[in-house]
């Protein structure tokens, strides 16, 4: 009986940690998407990507 109580107490202590981890992962994912969007929308980067794709598709 004591072991079950310890397990349930441990599980309830971890619930907040899981929520914080999920929030941090979501925040980091959004930040990474913002950085990638800024890089891709940069004119020099988009020109380089267009040249790279054109070179790859040309025979």
C-alpha positions in Angstrom: 0.0 0.0 0.0 2.8 2.4 0.8 4.5 1.8 -2.6 1.2 2.7 -4.4 1.0 6.0 -2.4 4.6 6.8 -3.3 4.0 6.2 -6.9 0.9 8.3 -7.0 2.6 11.1 -5.1 5.6 11.0 -7.5 3.2 11.1 -10.5 1.4 14.2 -9.2 4.7 16.0 -8.6 5.7 15.5 -12.2 2.5 16.9 -13.7 3.8 20.5 -13.5 7.1 19.6 -14.9 5.5 18.0 -18.0 3.5 21.1 -18.6 6.5 23.4 -18.3 8.6 21.1 -20.6 5.8 21.2 -23.2 5.6 25.0 -23.0 9.3 25.4 -23.4 9.5 23.0 -26.4 6.6 24.9 -28.0 8.3 28.3 -27.4 11.6 27.0 -28.8 9.9 25.6 -31.9 8.2 28.9 -32.5 11.4 30.8 -32.0 13.2 28.5 -34.5 10.4 29.0 -37.0 10.8 32.7 -36.6 14.5 32.6 -37.2 14.1 30.3 -40.3 11.4 32.6 -41.7 13.7 35.6 -41.3 16.5 33.8 -43.0 14.4 32.5 -45.9 12.7 35.8 -46.5 16.0 37.6 -46.7 16.5 38.6 -50.4 20.1 37.3 -50.7 19.2 34.0 -49.2 16.1 33.6 -51.4 18.2 34.5 -54.5 20.8 31.9 -53.5 18.1 29.2 -52.9 16.5 30.1 -56.3 19.9 29.7 -58.0 20.5 26.4 -56.2 17.2 25.0 -57.3 17.6 26.2 -60.9 21.0 24.6 -61.1 19.7 21.4 -59.7 16.8 21.2 -62.1 18.8 22.2 -65.2 20.3 19.3 -67.2 
